[in-house]
Amino acid sequence: MPITTVPLQPTDLSVLAPIIGEERTSRLLSTASDVSSALSGKSVINVNSTAKGGGVAEMLHWLLRYIRGTGVDVNWYVISGSPEFFPLTKRIHNMLHGDAGDGIPLTDADSEVFRKVSLENAEELRAVVKPGDIVVLHDPQTAGLAPEMKQAGADVIWRCHVGTEQDSELRTAAWNFLSPYLNDVDRFIFTRPSLVPDWVDRERLSIIAPSIDPFSTKNRPMSSEQARSILEHTGIVQGNSTTEPPEFTRADGSIGRVNRMADIVRTGPAPHPDTRYAVQVSRWDRLKDMQGVMEAFAEYVDGMRETRLVLAGPVVTGVADDPEGGEVLTECIEAWRELPHFERHRIQLVCLPMIDIHENAAIVNALQTNATAVVQKSIQEGFGLTVTEAMWKGRPVVASAVGGIQDQIVHGESGLLVDDPQDGEEFGKALQSVLDDDALAGRLGDNARRQINEHFLGDRHLLQYAELIQQLT
């Protein structure tokens, strides 16, 4: 079963200096030099289940480039799976969030599928893993590789980006399925303490929150005119209001162009480019509650001010490890068709192209940059990088008080948190308050950007990884 190598270009850490300042940059460079020396002759090998789609893949693209820029031999491999494997791991993903997903219980046959695919991928990885290397396995899909990587002589880190704080039979069943593979890993990394199951040895535990790269295509500064040009080209708003070409800047500083258009479900023509809109950007995943956002917006957000809602997710064929995406999108479209005509007119469902990850990121950047407000009504959320991205752009965010979203937003200061993620009325009123009060929106957005600069940029993340690697070596 073939594994895929993801290409990585090195990025110099010093490019962060204009944003994080000299003191933070100096500490980062000094620590990087120490880690590079400690890892001389060793490789750091990251393994996950997809190179595009979702926050983990996006984060690895930039994080590993910075690590490679320090002189460390860091590599990234993507596993493959049988037709049964990814529906199974999606079921485990849902159960770790306390959600039944497809409702099928885990069986001995599932264990055999998981074990077989894991062994086949491990056989491929053994060609590149040497004794003393550090292997970082990301999320449930890779857990079955851990015993084989230990046998190959590697130090193994298992990084879990998902989960829920609430205990349940579903969550327990999922951990019982995975934990036998993870007994001997050298370190566990979780996003926040409340997500860690009881069986994890706290002596081997690190808590590392995700972060964003301010120079990635998705997070680079984008002018309102540039964003408008991209939104017009993709068909999300009406065209021909700007002479700017639909161009963007990639992470390496080169110029790219948005060539593809979005697949859009809506009633009537595209809205005018000056129309105010709220946006949620997520996978088509039931735990992101796209349908709930739509229904709450239709019922509780005043339509008199011509504010629209954009629900944006990837083209469902573009995310290999998420087989439920098509089902969830279909459910959203069916629910949208049930809305009154006037409400359908206010809401559009947008599938973004995924062939070029930089093009996709540029469209998301444009959507967030020109949004009046950004929402994230997740039912469960390990962290919520779309929240981080919107806050970095100075957008007011209305989000559920779940998982790592709570670590990012200080309610009333850097965003608004909704206590019950399934309370559409509470969500709608919170969003309405931001849409009605420009001063509140501006204050929340300004504080949000400062919050991300201080706590959720890449230097903090890299320093925490450096500390962990120094402990291992």
Buried (B, 14 or more C-beta within 10 A) or exposed (E): BEBEEBEBEBBEBEBBBEBBEEEBBEEBBEBBEEBBEBBEEBBBBBBBBBBBBBBBBBBBBBBBBBBBBBBBBBBBBBBBBEEBBBBBBBBBBBBBBBBBBEEEEBEEEBBEBBEBBBBBBBEBBBEBBBEBBBBBBBBBBBBBBBBBBBEBEBBBBBBBBBBBBEEBEBBBBBBEBBEEBBEEBBBBBBBBEBBBBEEBEEEBEBBBBBBBBBBBBBBBEBEEEBBBBBBBBBBBBBBEBBEBEBBBBBBEEEEBEBEBEBBBBBBEEBBEBEBBBBBBBBBBBBBBBBBBBBBBBBEBBEEEEEBBBBBBBBBBEBBBBBBBBEEBBEBBEEBBEEBEEEBBBBBBBBBBBBEBBBBBBBBBBBBBBBBBBBBBBBBBBBBBBBBBBBBBBBBBBBBBBBBBBBBBBBBEEBBBBBEEBEBBEBBBBBBBBBBEEEEBBEBBBEBBBEBBBEEBBBBBBBBBBBEBBEEBB
